[in-house]
Amino acid sequence: MSYMKTNLRAVEDSAAKHGVGATQEARFPREELGLEQAGMNYLIIKPGKREAFAHRHSSAEEVYVVLSGSGRVKLDDDLIELEPLDAVRVAPGTTRRFEGGPEGLAVLIFGARVQGDGEIIKGFWEG
């Protein structure tokens, strides 16, 4: 088939599945869209919460587009304020973690799908 369509709300919430639903929702529509080379995530950080963990990629860059709400993202040592339609490109090797503002933060994430490229970073932006 030359195209596939899905509604992101219909995609399974991986955050709830992995026990971090109190802070966020995370929907990865890889199978639903038949993605072969691209990666995508619909991420919602709940109001006043931080993403369950920080991470970085060794070779994949990512682009984050804020759909609604507000919040911040910590990129290595920089803290960036976010509002609707902000787009942020993050280079490989950069550690990142999101925080939702008073109404939460909804972000659409795009990047290359590189198997085994992600690394969880413990102790990043705690407290």
N, CA, C and O atoms as CSV, one atom per row, in Angstrom:
chain,resi,resn,atom,element,x,y,z
A,1,MET,N,N,0.847,-1.180,0.000
A,1,MET,CA,C,0.000,0.000,0.000
A,1,MET,C,C,0.890,1.240,0.000
A,1,MET,O,O,1.929,1.257,0.660
A,2,SER,N,N,0.496,2.264,-0.726
A,2,SER,CA,C,1.328,3.460,-0.861
A,2,SER,C,C,1.132,4.458,0.264
A,2,SER,O,O,1.863,5.446,0.336
A,3,TYR,N,N,0.162,4.227,1.149
A,3,TYR,CA,C,-0.023,5.111,2.301
A,3,TYR,C,C,-0.732,4.347,3.408
A,3,TYR,O,O,-1.346,3.307,3.173
A,4,MET,N,N,-0.634,4.880,4.613
A,4,MET,CA,C,-1.363,4.336,5.756
A,4,MET,C,C,-1.799,5.515,6.611
A,4,MET,O,O,-1.114,6.537,6.661
A,5,LYS,N,N,-2.932,5.377,7.281
A,5,LYS,CA,C,-3.482,6.446,8.114
A,5,LYS,C,C,-3.904,5.849,9.449
A,5,LYS,O,O,-4.424,4.735,9.512
A,6,THR,N,N,-3.671,6.610,10.519
A,6,THR,CA,C,-4.160,6.218,11.834
A,6,THR,C,C,-4.436,7.475,12.644
A,6,THR,O,O,-3.927,8.548,12.323
A,7,ASN,N,N,-5.227,7.347,13.674
A,7,ASN,CA,C,-5.421,8.436,14.620
A,7,ASN,C,C,-4.499,8.148,15.799
A,7,ASN,O,O,-4.529,7.049,16.355
A,8,LEU,N,N,-3.698,9.105,16.177
A,8,LEU,CA,C,-2.696,8.873,17.235
A,8,LEU,C,C,-3.326,8.496,18.569
A,8,LEU,O,O,-2.694,7.801,19.365
A,9,ARG,N,N,-4.545,8.932,18.833
A,9,ARG,CA,C,-5.230,8.552,20.078
A,9,ARG,C,C,-5.573,7.056,20.103
A,9,ARG,O,O,-5.754,6.475,21.173
A,10,ALA,N,N,-5.659,6.439,18.919
A,10,ALA,CA,C,-5.989,5.015,18.825
A,10,ALA,C,C,-4.766,4.115,19.036
A,10,ALA,O,O,-4.910,2.904,19.202
A,11,VAL,N,N,-3.573,4.700,19.031
A,11,VAL,CA,C,-2.333,3.941,19.216
A,11,VAL,C,C,-2.147,3.644,20.707
A,11,VAL,O,O,-2.420,4.500,21.549
A,12,GLU,N,N,-1.691,2.449,21.031
A,12,GLU,CA,C,-1.490,2.050,22.426
A,12,GLU,C,C,-0.582,3.030,23.167
A,12,GLU,O,O,0.427,3.481,22.626
A,13,ASP,N,N,-0.945,3.353,24.396
A,13,ASP,CA,C,-0.142,4.233,25.250
A,13,ASP,C,C,0.953,3.399,25.916
A,13,ASP,O,O,0.693,2.664,26.868
A,14,SER,N,N,2.170,3.520,25.407
A,14,SER,CA,C,3.298,2.754,25.944
A,14,SER,C,C,3.665,3.172,27.359
A,14,SER,O,O,4.184,2.361,28.125
A,15,ALA,N,N,3.404,4.428,27.718
A,15,ALA,CA,C,3.728,4.895,29.067
A,15,ALA,C,C,2.907,4.126,30.099
A,15,ALA,O,O,3.448,3.656,31.100
A,16,ALA,N,N,1.608,3.997,29.859
A,16,ALA,CA,C,0.748,3.249,30.781
A,16,ALA,C,C,1.172,1.785,30.828
A,16,ALA,O,O,1.205,1.171,31.895
A,17,LYS,N,N,1.491,1.240,29.672
A,17,LYS,CA,C,1.914,-0.164,29.576
A,17,LYS,C,C,3.174,-0.434,30.398
A,17,LYS,O,O,3.339,-1.524,30.945
A,18,HIS,N,N,4.067,0.567,30.485
A,18,HIS,CA,C,5.343,0.396,31.195
A,18,HIS,C,C,5.355,1.047,32.576
A,18,HIS,O,O,6.421,1.220,33.166
A,19,GLY,N,N,4.168,1.413,33.103
A,19,GLY,CA,C,4.067,1.879,34.477
A,19,GLY,C,C,4.446,3.317,34.745
A,19,GLY,O,O,4.673,3.687,35.898
A,20,VAL,N,N,4.523,4.146,33.702
A,20,VAL,CA,C,4.865,5.556,33.920
A,20,VAL,C,C,3.715,6.482,33.480
A,20,VAL,O,O,3.940,7.646,33.148
A,21,GLY,N,N,2.503,5.956,33.484
A,21,GLY,CA,C,1.330,6.715,33.072
A,21,GLY,C,C,0.965,7.866,33.986
A,21,GLY,O,O,0.176,8.726,33.594
A,22,ALA,N,N,1.510,7.912,35.184
A,22,ALA,CA,C,1.214,9.026,36.096
A,22,ALA,C,C,1.852,10.328,35.625
A,22,ALA,O,O,1.389,11.410,35.986
A,23,THR,N,N,2.910,10.234,34.823
A,23,THR,CA,C,3.607,11.434,34.362
A,23,THR,C,C,3.356,11.761,32.901
A,23,THR,O,O,3.490,12.916,32.497
A,24,GLN,N,N,2.993,10.763,32.100
A,24,GLN,CA,C,2.951,11.005,30.664
A,24,GLN,C,C,2.139,9.963,29.907
A,24,GLN,O,O,1.729,8.938,30.452
A,25,GLU,N,N,1.923,10.267,28.621
A,25,GLU,CA,C,1.441,9.316,27.631
A,25,GLU,C,C,2.497,9.273,26.536
A,25,GLU,O,O,3.138,10.285,26.255
A,26,ALA,N,N,2.684,8.116,25.916
A,26,ALA,CA,C,3.637,7.987,24.812
A,26,ALA,C,C,3.066,7.002,23.795
A,26,ALA,O,O,2.842,5.832,24.104
A,27,ARG,N,N,2.838,7.488,22.594
A,27,ARG,CA,C,2.225,6.657,21.552
A,27,ARG,C,C,3.162,6.605,20.343
A,27,ARG,O,O,3.461,7.632,19.733
A,28,PHE,N,N,3.616,5.409,20.009
A,28,PHE,CA,C,4.573,5.172,18.927
A,28,PHE,C,C,3.850,4.456,17.779
A,28,PHE,O,O,3.666,3.241,17.851
A,29,PRO,N,N,3.436,5.166,16.728
A,29,PRO,CA,C,2.613,4.562,15.683
A,29,PRO,C,C,3.394,3.852,14.573
A,29,PRO,O,O,2.972,3.870,13.416
A,30,ARG,N,N,4.522,3.230,14.910
A,30,ARG,CA,C,5.359,2.573,13.906
A,30,ARG,C,C,4.587,1.523,13.115
A,30,ARG,O,O,4.556,1.565,11.885
A,31,GLU,N,N,3.972,0.593,13.813
A,31,GLU,CA,C,3.244,-0.480,13.132
A,31,GLU,C,C,2.001,0.038,12.431
A,31,GLU,O,O,1.720,-0.345,11.295
A,32,GLU,N,N,1.249,0.913,13.105
A,32,GLU,CA,C,0.007,1.428,12.542
A,32,GLU,C,C,0.226,2.194,11.238
A,32,GLU,O,O,-0.647,2.205,10.370
A,33,LEU,N,N,1.396,2.838,11.098
A,33,LEU,CA,C,1.702,3.585,9.881
A,33,LEU,C,C,2.638,2.829,8.943
A,33,LEU,O,O,2.936,3.306,7.848
A,34,GLY,N,N,3.102,1.655,9.364
A,34,GLY,CA,C,4.016,0.876,8.535
A,34,GLY,C,C,5.358,1.562,8.346
A,34,GLY,O,O,5.964,1.461,7.280
A,35,LEU,N,N,5.829,2.264,9.383
A,35,LEU,CA,C,7.096,3.005,9.274
A,35,LEU,C,C,8.265,2.036,9.156
A,35,LEU,O,O,8.396,1.107,9.953
A,36,GLU,N,N,9.103,2.257,8.166
A,36,GLU,CA,C,10.268,1.407,7.945
A,36,GLU,C,C,11.569,2.103,8.332
A,36,GLU,O,O,12.475,1.466,8.868
A,37,GLN,N,N,11.669,3.410,8.065
A,37,GLN,CA,C,12.904,4.135,8.324
A,37,GLN,C,C,12.732,5.271,9.322
A,37,GLN,O,O,13.696,5.687,9.966
A,38,ALA,N,N,11.520,5.770,9.451
A,38,ALA,CA,C,11.260,6.910,10.333
A,38,ALA,C,C,10.754,6.429,11.688
A,38,ALA,O,O,10.142,5.367,11.800
A,39,GLY,N,N,11.021,7.226,12.703
A,39,GLY,CA,C,10.464,7.003,14.022
A,39,GLY,C,C,9.558,8.173,14.363
A,39,GLY,O,O,9.778,9.295,13.905
A,40,MET,N,N,8.539,7.908,15.168
A,40,MET,CA,C,7.591,8.954,15.532
A,40,MET,C,C,7.016,8.642,16.902
A,40,MET,O,O,6.826,7.478,17.253
A,41,ASN,N,N,6.738,9.686,17.677
A,41,ASN,CA,C,6.150,9.533,19.003
A,41,ASN,C,C,5.223,10.712,19.250
A,41,ASN,O,O,5.573,11.861,18.977
A,42,TYR,N,N,4.045,10.418,19.768
A,42,TYR,CA,C,3.135,11.453,20.246
A,42,TYR,C,C,3.253,11.410,21.755
A,42,TYR,O,O,2.768,10.477,22.394
A,43,LEU,N,N,3.900,12.425,22.332
A,43,LEU,CA,C,4.229,12.464,23.759
A,43,LEU,C,C,3.407,13.540,24.446
A,43,LEU,O,O,3.368,14.686,23.997
A,44,ILE,N,N,2.751,13.167,25.538
A,44,ILE,CA,C,2.019,14.127,26.359
A,44,ILE,C,C,2.602,14.060,27.767
A,44,ILE,O,O,2.586,13.009,28.408
A,45,ILE,N,N,3.113,15.187,28.237
A,45,ILE,CA,C,3.596,15.286,29.609
A,45,ILE,C,C,2.474,15.940,30.417
A,45,ILE,O,O,1.982,17.009,30.053
A,46,LYS,N,N,2.084,15.312,31.481
A,46,LYS,CA,C,0.964,15.799,32.287
A,46,LYS,C,C,1.346,17.090,33.024
A,46,LYS,O,O,2.528,17.343,33.257
A,47,PRO,N,N,0.342,17.910,33.393
A,47,PRO,CA,C,0.617,19.207,34.025
A,47,PRO,C,C,1.533,19.088,35.241
A,47,PRO,O,O,1.299,18.286,36.145
A,48,GLY,N,N,2.595,19.920,35.236
A,48,GLY,CA,C,3.505,19.975,36.365
A,48,GLY,C,C,4.392,18.749,36.554
A,48,GLY,O,O,5.057,18.632,37.583
A,49,LYS,N,N,4.420,17.841,35.595
A,49,LYS,CA,C,5.222,16.605,35.698
A,49,LYS,C,C,6.406,16.664,34.758
A,49,LYS,O,O,6.419,17.424,33.790
A,50,ARG,N,N,7.410,15.840,35.062
A,50,ARG,CA,C,8.551,15.659,34.169
A,50,ARG,C,C,8.453,14.302,33.505
A,50,ARG,O,O,7.900,13.352,34.058
A,51,GLU,N,N,8.990,14.237,32.331
A,51,GLU,CA,C,9.081,12.966,31.615
A,51,GLU,C,C,9.709,11.928,32.536
A,51,GLU,O,O,10.581,12.262,33.338
A,52,ALA,N,N,9.284,10.693,32.435
A,52,ALA,CA,C,9.699,9.643,33.368
A,52,ALA,C,C,11.207,9.429,33.398
A,52,ALA,O,O,11.746,9.013,34.424
A,53,PHE,N,N,11.893,9.703,32.303
A,53,PHE,CA,C,13.348,9.526,32.265
A,53,PHE,C,C,13.944,10.404,31.172
A,53,PHE,O,O,13.262,10.787,30.222
A,54,ALA,N,N,15.219,10.712,31.322
A,54,ALA,CA,C,15.967,11.418,30.283
A,54,ALA,C,C,16.582,10.375,29.353
A,54,ALA,O,O,16.778,9.221,29.735
A,55,HIS,N,N,16.879,10.799,28.133
A,55,HIS,CA,C,17.544,9.882,27.206
A,55,HIS,C,C,18.369,10.666,26.191
A,55,HIS,O,O,18.274,11.889,26.084
A,56,ARG,N,N,19.177,9.920,25.454
A,56,ARG,CA,C,19.931,10.485,24.333
A,56,ARG,C,C,20.125,9.383,23.289
A,56,ARG,O,O,19.955,8.197,23.570
A,57,HIS,N,N,20.485,9.810,22.081
A,57,HIS,CA,C,20.753,8.890,20.983
A,57,HIS,C,C,22.183,9.100,20.513
A,57,HIS,O,O,22.663,10.234,20.483
A,58,SER,N,N,22.868,8.030,20.149
A,58,SER,CA,C,24.253,8.169,19.709
A,58,SER,C,C,24.364,8.596,18.247
A,58,SER,O,O,25.343,9.243,17.874
A,59,SER,N,N,23.376,8.247,17.406
A,59,SER,CA,C,23.495,8.625,15.998
A,59,SER,C,C,22.247,9.283,15.413
A,59,SER,O,O,22.340,9.931,14.371
A,60,ALA,N,N,21.097,9.140,16.042
A,60,ALA,CA,C,19.860,9.695,15.478
A,60,ALA,C,C,19.589,11.101,16.008
A,60,ALA,O,O,19.694,11.355,17.208
A,61,GLU,N,N,19.236,12.019,15.088
A,61,GLU,CA,C,18.737,13.319,15.505
A,61,GLU,C,C,17.222,13.224,15.606
A,61,GLU,O,O,16.603,12.360,14.985
A,62,GLU,N,N,16.627,14.122,16.397
A,62,GLU,CA,C,15.179,14.158,16.537
A,62,GLU,C,C,14.699,15.589,16.389
A,62,GLU,O,O,15.425,16.542,16.671
A,63,VAL,N,N,13.442,15.719,15.936
A,63,VAL,CA,C,12.777,17.015,15.851
A,63,VAL,C,C,11.524,16.926,16.705
A,63,VAL,O,O,10.728,15.998,16.565
A,64,TYR,N,N,11.357,17.904,17.593
A,64,TYR,CA,C,10.218,17.977,18.494
A,64,TYR,C,C,9.359,19.171,18.078
A,64,TYR,O,O,9.874,20.277,17.910
A,65,VAL,N,N,8.042,18.951,17.911
A,65,VAL,CA,C,7.115,20.028,17.566
A,65,VAL,C,C,6.040,20.075,18.650
A,65,VAL,O,O,5.322,19.100,18.868
A,66,VAL,N,N,5.939,21.217,19.323
A,66,VAL,CA,C,4.942,21.386,20.377
A,66,VAL,C,C,3.580,21.610,19.723
A,66,VAL,O,O,3.397,22.556,18.956
A,67,LEU,N,N,2.629,20.732,20.035
A,67,LEU,CA,C,1.277,20.847,19.492
A,67,LEU,C,C,0.394,21.722,20.368
A,67,LEU,O,O,-0.364,22.551,19.864
A,68,SER,N,N,0.493,21.535,21.684
A,68,SER,CA,C,-0.341,22.313,22.602
A,68,SER,C,C,0.294,22.336,23.976
A,68,SER,O,O,1.207,21.569,24.280
A,69,GLY,N,N,-0.223,23.248,24.806
A,69,GLY,CA,C,0.299,23.389,26.157
A,69,GLY,C,C,1.586,24.185,26.175
A,69,GLY,O,O,1.922,24.898,25.230
A,70,SER,N,N,2.292,24.041,27.276
A,70,SER,CA,C,3.574,24.723,27.437
A,70,SER,C,C,4.425,23.877,28.364
A,70,SER,O,O,3.957,22.894,28.939
A,71,GLY,N,N,5.667,24.269,28.500
A,71,GLY,CA,C,6.570,23.545,29.382
A,71,GLY,C,C,8.002,23.895,29.070
A,71,GLY,O,O,8.305,24.962,28.537
A,72,ARG,N,N,8.878,22.966,29.416
A,72,ARG,CA,C,10.309,23.169,29.198
A,72,ARG,C,C,10.932,21.852,28.773
A,72,ARG,O,O,10.394,20.773,29.023
A,73,VAL,N,N,12.077,21.971,28.126
A,73,VAL,CA,C,12.902,20.806,27.841
A,73,VAL,C,C,14.319,21.150,28.278
A,73,VAL,O,O,14.818,22.240,28.000
A,74,LYS,N,N,14.958,20.213,28.961
A,74,LYS,CA,C,16.356,20.383,29.333
A,74,LYS,C,C,17.179,19.618,28.315
A,74,LYS,O,O,17.007,18.412,28.133
A,75,LEU,N,N,18.078,20.338,27.653
A,75,LEU,CA,C,18.978,19.771,26.652
A,75,LEU,C,C,20.402,19.957,27.155
A,75,LEU,O,O,20.945,21.060,27.108
A,76,ASP,N,N,21.004,18.875,27.636
A,76,ASP,CA,C,22.296,18.940,28.314
A,76,ASP,C,C,22.208,19.972,29.436
A,76,ASP,O,O,21.487,19.743,30.407
A,77,ASP,N,N,22.916,21.104,29.338
A,77,ASP,CA,C,22.904,22.107,30.405
A,77,ASP,C,C,21.927,23.255,30.149
A,77,ASP,O,O,21.821,24.162,30.974
A,78,ASP,N,N,21.216,23.232,29.030
A,78,ASP,CA,C,20.315,24.327,28.666
A,78,ASP,C,C,18.874,23.977,28.997
A,78,ASP,O,O,18.439,22.845,28.783
A,79,LEU,N,N,18.140,24.942,29.514
A,79,LEU,CA,C,16.720,24.799,29.826
A,79,LEU,C,C,15.946,25.708,28.870
A,79,LEU,O,O,16.114,26.927,28.899
A,80,ILE,N,N,15.100,25.117,28.024
A,80,ILE,CA,C,14.411,25.834,26.959
A,80,ILE,C,C,12.911,25.884,27.256
A,80,ILE,O,O,12.291,24.848,27.496
A,81,GLU,N,N,12.329,27.081,27.240
A,81,GLU,CA,C,10.882,27.262,27.399
A,81,GLU,C,C,10.199,26.869,26.091
A,81,GLU,O,O,10.718,27.141,25.008
A,82,LEU,N,N,9.029,26.227,26.196
A,82,LEU,CA,C,8.310,25.756,25.022
A,82,LEU,C,C,6.874,26.251,25.013
A,82,LEU,O,O,6.238,26.364,26.061
A,83,GLU,N,N,6.367,26.548,23.812
A,83,GLU,CA,C,4.975,26.947,23.613
A,83,GLU,C,C,4.516,26.369,22.273
A,83,GLU,O,O,5.342,25.892,21.495
A,84,PRO,N,N,3.201,26.406,21.992
A,84,PRO,CA,C,2.683,25.796,20.773
A,84,PRO,C,C,3.401,26.260,19.505
A,84,PRO,O,O,3.702,27.440,19.320
A,85,LEU,N,N,3.659,25.286,18.652
A,85,LEU,CA,C,4.316,25.405,17.354
A,85,LEU,C,C,5.811,25.678,17.437
A,85,LEU,O,O,6.435,25.925,16.405
A,86,ASP,N,N,6.409,25.643,18.620
A,86,ASP,CA,C,7.868,25.649,18.698
A,86,ASP,C,C,8.365,24.335,18.115
A,86,ASP,O,O,7.793,23.276,18.373
A,87,ALA,N,N,9.427,24.409,17.334
A,87,ALA,CA,C,10.084,23.220,16.792
A,87,ALA,C,C,11.537,23.243,17.263
A,87,ALA,O,O,12.216,24.263,17.153
A,88,VAL,N,N,12.003,22.121,17.783
A,88,VAL,CA,C,13.363,22.024,18.319
A,88,VAL,C,C,14.040,20.815,17.697
A,88,VAL,O,O,13.522,19.702,17.781
A,89,ARG,N,N,15.187,21.022,17.075
A,89,ARG,CA,C,15.995,19.929,16.554
A,89,ARG,C,C,17.047,19.594,17.596
A,89,ARG,O,O,17.715,20.486,18.116
A,90,VAL,N,N,17.196,18.312,17.904
A,90,VAL,CA,C,18.166,17.871,18.912
A,90,VAL,C,C,19.174,16.940,18.237
A,90,VAL,O,O,18.807,15.936,17.627
A,91,ALA,N,N,20.441,17.296,18.362
A,91,ALA,CA,C,21.519,16.536,17.732
A,91,ALA,C,C,21.809,15.233,18.476
A,91,ALA,O,O,21.508,15.112,19.664
A,92,PRO,N,N,22.392,14.262,17.778
A,92,PRO,CA,C,22.825,13.042,18.453
A,92,PRO,C,C,23.774,13.382,19.603
A,92,PRO,O,O,24.559,14.326,19.517
A,93,GLY,N,N,23.690,12.604,20.670
A,93,GLY,CA,C,24.563,12.795,21.819
A,93,GLY,C,C,24.034,13.766,22.856
A,93,GLY,O,O,24.610,13.872,23.938
A,94,THR,N,N,22.952,14.482,22.560
A,94,THR,CA,C,22.374,15.461,23.483
A,94,THR,C,C,21.359,14.781,24.392
A,94,THR,O,O,20.435,14.124,23.914
A,95,THR,N,N,21.530,14.936,25.701
A,95,THR,CA,C,20.574,14.379,26.664
A,95,THR,C,C,19.388,15.317,26.756
A,95,THR,O,O,19.546,16.538,26.776
A,96,ARG,N,N,18.159,14.718,26.813
A,96,ARG,CA,C,16.945,15.530,26.831
A,96,ARG,C,C,15.918,14.948,27.773
A,96,ARG,O,O,15.854,13.739,27.996
A,97,ARG,N,N,15.087,15.876,28.337
A,97,ARG,CA,C,13.976,15.500,29.219
A,97,ARG,C,C,12.976,16.653,29.247
A,97,ARG,O,O,13.371,17.814,29.361
A,98,PHE,N,N,11.691,16.343,29.145
A,98,PHE,CA,C,10.622,17.341,29.083
A,98,PHE,C,C,9.930,17.516,30.425
A,98,PHE,O,O,9.920,16.619,31.268
A,99,GLU,N,N,9.344,18.712,30.599
A,99,GLU,CA,C,8.530,19.030,31.767
A,99,GLU,C,C,7.276,19.759,31.276
A,99,GLU,O,O,7.369,20.699,30.486
A,100,GLY,N,N,6.108,19.325,31.746
A,100,GLY,CA,C,4.852,19.966,31.375
A,100,GLY,C,C,4.579,21.191,32.219
A,100,GLY,O,O,4.884,21.216,33.411
A,101,GLY,N,N,3.998,22.216,31.594
A,101,GLY,CA,C,3.584,23.417,32.303
A,101,GLY,C,C,2.229,23.205,32.967
A,101,GLY,O,O,1.796,22.064,33.128
A,102,PRO,N,N,1.549,24.290,33.357
A,102,PRO,CA,C,0.278,24.187,34.091
A,102,PRO,C,C,-0.815,23.413,33.356
A,102,PRO,O,O,-1.658,22.785,33.997
A,103,GLU,N,N,-0.814,23.448,32.030
A,103,GLU,CA,C,-1.834,22.722,31.269
A,103,GLU,C,C,-1.264,21.476,30.582
A,103,GLU,O,O,-1.943,20.849,29.769
A,104,GLY,N,N,-0.028,21.123,30.906
A,104,GLY,CA,C,0.611,19.975,30.277
A,104,GLY,C,C,1.306,20.371,28.985
A,104,GLY,O,O,1.333,21.546,28.619
A,105,LEU,N,N,1.863,19.391,28.302
A,105,LEU,CA,C,2.648,19.633,27.099
A,105,LEU,C,C,2.441,18.468,26.139
A,105,LEU,O,O,2.684,17.316,26.498
A,106,ALA,N,N,1.995,18.764,24.920
A,106,ALA,CA,C,1.822,17.737,23.888
A,106,ALA,C,C,2.840,17.995,22.782
A,106,ALA,O,O,2.901,19.088,22.219
A,107,VAL,N,N,3.641,16.970,22.479
A,107,VAL,CA,C,4.753,17.100,21.538
A,107,VAL,C,C,4.690,15.966,20.519
A,107,VAL,O,O,4.423,14.817,20.871
A,108,LEU,N,N,4.937,16.298,19.269
A,108,LEU,CA,C,5.087,15.299,18.225
A,108,LEU,C,C,6.573,15.189,17.925
A,108,LEU,O,O,7.235,16.198,17.679
A,109,ILE,N,N,7.100,13.971,17.944
A,109,ILE,CA,C,8.536,13.734,17.810
A,109,ILE,C,C,8.801,12.921,16.550
A,109,ILE,O,O,8.136,11.916,16.298
A,110,PHE,N,N,9.784,13.365,15.753
A,110,PHE,CA,C,10.172,12.674,14.530
A,110,PHE,C,C,11.677,12.431,14.542
A,110,PHE,O,O,12.442,13.249,15.053
A,111,GLY,N,N,12.089,11.319,13.984
A,111,GLY,CA,C,13.510,11.036,13.834
A,111,GLY,C,C,13.717,9.779,13.034
A,111,GLY,O,O,12.768,9.068,12.704
A,112,ALA,N,N,14.963,9.515,12.726
A,112,ALA,CA,C,15.312,8.268,12.045
A,112,ALA,C,C,15.142,7.111,13.019
A,112,ALA,O,O,15.412,7.251,14.212
A,113,ARG,N,N,14.704,5.993,12.521
A,113,ARG,CA,C,14.550,4.811,13.362
A,113,ARG,C,C,15.854,4.028,13.309
A,113,ARG,O,O,16.161,3.380,12.308
A,114,VAL,N,N,16.619,4.094,14.399
A,114,VAL,CA,C,17.900,3.406,14.492
A,114,VAL,C,C,17.811,2.439,15.667
A,114,VAL,O,O,17.798,2.860,16.824
A,115,GLN,N,N,17.749,1.150,15.368
A,115,GLN,CA,C,17.594,0.120,16.405
A,115,GLN,C,C,18.750,0.165,17.400
A,115,GLN,O,O,19.915,0.183,17.001
A,116,GLY,N,N,18.430,0.182,18.707
A,116,GLY,CA,C,19.445,0.133,19.755
A,116,GLY,C,C,20.230,1.410,19.946
A,116,GLY,O,O,21.284,1.389,20.582
A,117,ASP,N,N,19.745,2.537,19.407
A,117,ASP,CA,C,20.482,3.796,19.443
A,117,ASP,C,C,20.208,4.614,20.704
A,117,ASP,O,O,20.996,5.499,21.035
A,118,GLY,N,N,19.115,4.344,21.415
A,118,GLY,CA,C,18.736,5.145,22.571
A,118,GLY,C,C,19.378,4.667,23.861
A,118,GLY,O,O,19.637,3.478,24.043
A,119,GLU,N,N,19.631,5.618,24.751
A,119,GLU,CA,C,20.227,5.324,26.056
A,119,GLU,C,C,19.501,6.134,27.120
A,119,GLU,O,O,19.385,7.353,26.995
A,120,ILE,N,N,19.008,5.471,28.167
A,120,ILE,CA,C,18.373,6.155,29.286
A,120,ILE,C,C,19.467,6.721,30.186
A,120,ILE,O,O,20.448,6.040,30.482
A,121,ILE,N,N,19.295,7.978,30.621
A,121,ILE,CA,C,20.264,8.665,31.461
A,121,ILE,C,C,19.664,8.875,32.832
A,121,ILE,O,O,18.665,9.582,32.967
A,122,LYS,N,N,20.239,8.286,33.833
A,122,LYS,CA,C,19.734,8.395,35.208
A,122,LYS,C,C,20.325,9.638,35.884
A,122,LYS,O,O,21.466,10.017,35.616
A,123,GLY,N,N,19.534,10.269,36.765
A,123,GLY,CA,C,20.009,11.398,37.542
A,123,GLY,C,C,20.063,12.717,36.802
A,123,GLY,O,O,20.664,13.671,37.295
A,124,PHE,N,N,19.443,12.796,35.619
A,124,PHE,CA,C,19.466,14.017,34.809
A,124,PHE,C,C,18.235,14.856,35.126
A,124,PHE,O,O,17.112,14.386,34.948
A,125,TRP,N,N,18.420,16.081,35.590
A,125,TRP,CA,C,17.361,17.034,35.927
A,125,TRP,C,C,16.434,16.453,36.992
A,125,TRP,O,O,15.224,16.341,36.797
A,126,GLU,N,N,17.019,16.100,38.088
A,126,GLU,CA,C,16.266,15.602,39.242
A,126,GLU,C,C,15.950,16.759,40.182
A,126,GLU,O,O,16.588,17.810,40.123
A,127,GLY,N,N,14.954,16.558,41.054
A,127,GLY,CA,C,14.640,17.556,42.067
A,127,GLY,C,C,13.723,18.642,41.623
A,127,GLY,O,O,13.397,19.534,42.406
